[in-house]
Amino acid sequence: MSWHRYSTARPVIAAVILAVALSGCASKAKKLKLSYEERPVELLYAAGANRMDRRQWAQAVEYFQEVERQHPYSEWSRRSILMQAFAHYQSNDYAEAIGDAERFISLYPGNPTAAYAHYLKAICYFEQIVDVGRDQAAAGQALDALREVVLRYPRTEYAQDARLKIDMVNDQLAGKEMTVGRYYLRQGDTLAAIGRFRSVVDRYQTTSHTPEALYRLVESYLTIGLMDEARKNGAVLGYNYPGDIWYSDAYRLLTDKGLRPATAPKEKGGVRKLFKIPFRKSKESTIAPPLADPESPLPAAPALAEPEISPAPPPSDAPANGN
């Protein structure tokens, strides 16, 4: 702040100072956030639930946040965190939803509804998984989170849904390995391709990609002249998938090299499929938040008029005292 030299023009200086002060007050008034009137917690929560029913997710979040702000130590506040997480999830705001879920877990780790927070966090990662041609970081995060749900809450409906999604994620990760392995084969980098196919067999052996991975190993080992390795992988393929079309192809390759397997293929016909497990992401299949906290159930909210959240009235022309 610069200092002004007093002169005979003191009235002018005083007028300037007053104008600056008024300008500062007006600037502060413009920065004011929305003003929310104090309301009963039941009404605020009911208003948020009503917005959820209408699928007005952003408005629902505002009401549940207001429950937390006005009544931070109530049972309604605890439940409002989960409702915010679900509303953010429904609007595809996954980062916010994960943040809400983690906040609930941090604040109430021993609460029974923490199971749902873990579940919703895993679903948020799951729905961010992209096709196998792109980076699968979200798939790895989803797999870790889904496994945690199964480990912590094995007898819940959340674990049941998580197990189904774990199979999908594993198939997705195996598909990524296969995509990279095929690329290496096309580039003539057979050893790198073998590493990828071996990863599928060792880490994702229950997925739909295993038969092709074993066939590709047979093909690759024959290419570099490792006949014994090719024969071993062909035997594994024939023992576990004798009717798979990939074994028919492997059998033909090995026979052409004088390494006819003991098990003849059981032809079933059909078309070779690279992705047998459909990877589906649907919010309709996601479990909704529990209706009540089993540790402390809430009473039904009263059927009264909803409180409306409205902007604060415009600031008065006169500055507040002290400005």
Secondary structure, 3 states (H helix, E strand, C coil): CCCCCCCCCHHHHHHHHHHHHHHHHHHHHHCCCCCCCCCCHHHHHHHHHHHHHCCCHHHHHHHHHHHHHHCCCCHHHHHHHHHHHHHHHHCCCHHHHHHHHHHHHHHCCCCCCHHHHHHHHHHHHHCCCCCCCCCCHHHHHHHHHHHHHHHHCCCCHHHHHHHHHHHHHHHHHHHHHHHHHHHHHHCCCHHHHHHHHHHHHHHCCCCCCHHHHHHHHHHHHHHCCCHHHHHHHHHHHHHHCCCCHHHHHHHHHHHHCCCCCCCCCCCCCCCCCCCCCCCCCCHHHCCCCCCCCCCCCCCCCCCCCCCCCCCCCCCCCCCCCCC
